[in-house]
Each structure stands twice: as C-alpha cells, then as structure tokens.
C-alpha cells in the first residue's frame, strides 16, 4: 500500500498508545452490552485504564481518551 502524502503515522498521532502496545501491554477496542468500557488497556497485572464510556461519537475520540489515559502509565514504565 502506497503511503499518501500528508498522512500521519499512528505513532505520531498517538505516541503513548504506540509505545504501550509495543512494549507494555495491549488495547481492546469495542464492547458489548455487558461491558461498561468501549476501550481499555491491560498489561500483565490486569486493567491499566478503561474509558468508563460505552459509546463514543467516533474512534478518534476514543483513541484520544486512551492516549491521555496512558500518559501517566507510560511515564511510570520509563519511556
């Protein structure tokens, strides 16, 4: 797939998420009627962050919340 000019890489837009999924844990996106969080981050110890929201207006909004939510955790693990 050819890269379009002007497109930013994921790691440029969401550096904390990028670091987290490559070095610390994983991110789950999407939910169901039984799950109170649309997006969450987990590591070996369990839940690191969750949105507490079932619905977002768009995926970018969910990723922006996760990016902010992971900022402290990424600093703690030494990035």
Buried (B, 14 or more C-beta within 10 A) or exposed (E): EEEEEEEEEEEEEBBBBBBBBEEBBEBBBEBEEEEEBBBBBBBEEEEBBBBEBEEBEEEEBBBBBBBEBBBEBBEEEEE
